[in-house]
Amino acid sequence: MGFFGLFNGNEQNQKERRKGMQEVRQEDREQETEFANEVHMDLREEELDVDKQRKDTGDVVLHKEITEEEQTVNVPVSHDQVVIEQREVNHEPTDEPITEEESVRIPVTAEEVHADKHTVVIGEISAQKRPVERNEQVRDVLHKEKADVDVHGEADVETKGDMDVERE
């Protein structure tokens, strides 16, 4: 039981208090000689110890998907067209005899469209992490010891600091 604890409590402990008071008075006498009338008592209080830990909250996956889009492109193409025309002439005389069969070869061409594909880069995606801070409130009940002085009788007491003095 501490020094000030001797003055608090209920009536069941009165005998113990009286006995304790006698012991305290005896201790006071001993302390008077040893500590030159000075008694010390520590006052304590609780403080919050706040700790932070990093934890995994998920992930982000970048991926690409392939889509299909049908595209129609108009491409002008050309080809040769052979126009055969027969016309009558005025029966003009010729020195060339009629011979065996005669043929003329006319090459005919046309443009063909060939579609091929190639890949080009049209953009890029980048990702980066950055820290974002926010405030989070932590609440808890803290306990603090406070000096409480009970003065019995007409004892002359002067206090310095934050404490409650009660005269009985």
ABEGO torsion letter per residue (X at the ends): XBAAAAABEBAAAAAAAAAAAAAAAAAAAAAAAAAGGBBBBBBBBBBBBBBBBBBBAEBBBBBBBBBBBBBBBBBBBBBBBBBBBBBBBAGBBBABBBBBBBBBBBBBBBBBBBBBBBBBBAEBBBBBBBBBBBBBBBBBBBBBBBBBBBBBEABBBBBBEBBBBBBX
